[in-house]
Structure formats: structure tokens, C-alpha cells
Amino acid sequence: MAGNYQKGMYNQLIEVMERLDTIERDLHTEKREHKEDVKCLSARIDELTQENQLLRDDNARLKSIINNDSSNTSLPPSTDQKEGKPANIYNGREKSGRRTGGQIGHNGTTLTKADVEEKIKSGRCRHEIREIGNSASNKYITKYVVDLDVATAITEIHIFADKNGKFNIPVEYRSDVTYGANVKALAVDLYSEGVMSNDRIAAFLYATSNDELGISDGSIYGFCKKLAKISRTSIEHLAEDLLNQTVVSTDATPVTVNGEQKYIRNFSVEKQSFTVP
């Protein structure tokens, strides 16, 4: 009888151990499945985080576009539309009763006699004296006129042959007639800073030279194209540096290109700026 009891206990023990093994295998399987689920969830969380950041960036960009008005872009005030009401329908400022122009006590920025005399002493400006009245009295008062004297200057270059009779002509003088550095610099500045067309720049230079310069639209285009080529590396460095900034200011200027309205956009930080069409 005791033998049967022990045998029964042994069988129960074996059965319990088999059940425990089964439970342990199930737990391992569930643990592996949960681990894979957690891994999938983590990947999904990372994906959603990236999408969320992209949406935030896009939202910020769209808000900046929506908030553009005459106060922070080159758009005219007439384009401002706030609360369904057109701009400039009412001027809420009250009349002050003061005269137009500089007010009493306001520090102006006009050149003083001391400023002009300092420029004369420096030698940076051409100084001429013109007399009005009878100089025999030896009494006079001094007034100054600050002006610009624009004149066409022609420099004749003589290139002499070397001891072998060969003429070593520098690259910049390969043509019989070329334009000087001042003309090129002014043309490029009017194009890039003044946003003027080639034909208007040519007309302006022609007029300021008293119709002597005779520069063409094609020459203006050539000056600007050459500058763009030699400054390409510097521009790439500027663009790369601006892309690495946390915050960049921007503004757009409307221009007309071949009868269509385009925009020239400026991106800038404290000490750098970059302009793209």
C-alpha cells in the first residue's frame, strides 16, 4: 500500500514538473514576443518623433510666411490684411502741431565745418578755393560746398618689348580697349546692391560720363558674370555658414524679370548676409 502511495506521489511530482516546464516555455515565448513588441514600439516612437519635428518646423515656416507684412518684408502697406480690414483706412495718430522736419534739440547728421576741414587736412578730397567779391579787403568768411566731380579718365598703356623683341602683354590688356576697375566696381554695385537692370546701368554710366563712356549692356553683363565666377567659392562658404546658424533673418525684395514678378531673398545674421533670386 505504501509503495502505491509513493508511486502516486512520484507521478504527481513528474506531472507538476512537466507543467512547470510548459509554463516556463510559455513565459519565455511571451517574453520574446513582448521584447519584439517593445522594439517595434520604440522604432515607431522614433519615427513619430521625427515626423512631429518635421511638422513643427513646417508649421513654423508657414507661420513665418503668414505673418509677413509691410513691417518685416518689402511688401507695401496696402497688402496688409488684418482682421478682415484693409490697411491704412484710418490714421489713429493725433496731430502734434509741430512743424515738419527736424525738431529743436534734435542732433542732426549734417556735415559740420570741422568735419570738412578735417577732410581737407587728410588729403582724401580735392580742395579748391573760389573767391567771391574783392579780395583786396583781406576780410572774408568761409563757406564750403561738398560735391562730386565725375569725369571720364583715359589711361594710355605703353607696353615695351623685352630684350628679345617680344611683347609680354598682361591678360587684362589683351584687348585694345578695356574698362577700368572703377567702372566695373560701380556697375557691379549698381547691379547687386541697387538691383538695377543692365540697360539702366549702362544708361546711367553713359549719362554720368557726359556721353563719353559708351558702355553697352553686354559689357555690364560680362562684369557681373565674371564677379559671380570668381566669388563662387566665397559665396558657397557664406551659404554653408548660414545653414549652420540656429536663427537666420530673411527678407524679400520684388523685382521684374522678363515681365514677370520675381523675388530676391536675403538671408543674414549679425555679420554675414546671402542673397538668392
Summary of the structure (lengths in Angstrom):
residues: 277
radius of gyration: 39.9
end to end distance: 103.5
largest distance: 158.0
contacts: 472
relative contact order: 0.04
helix: 48%
strand: 9%
